[in-house]
């Protein structure tokens, strides 16, 4: 037995499907907000910050879904 954590590499089917469905839903909602904001905000610097925020929020949503779905495969979820 190792004194260090070793992931089990398990990916339950329900968790995987929740990650895929939730990821698509989060991406669609965030994309609509991003498109609306970019369309009406003419400042390039704010658009750059919005792009960073879009990526951070999508990453946070996917990380939360991976945690809730108990996905423990580092190659799949990072």
Secondary structure by P-SEA (a helix, b strand, c coil): cccbbbbcccccaaaaaaaaaaaaaaaaaaaaaaaaaaaccccaaaaaaaaaaaaaaaaaaaaaaaaaaccccccccc
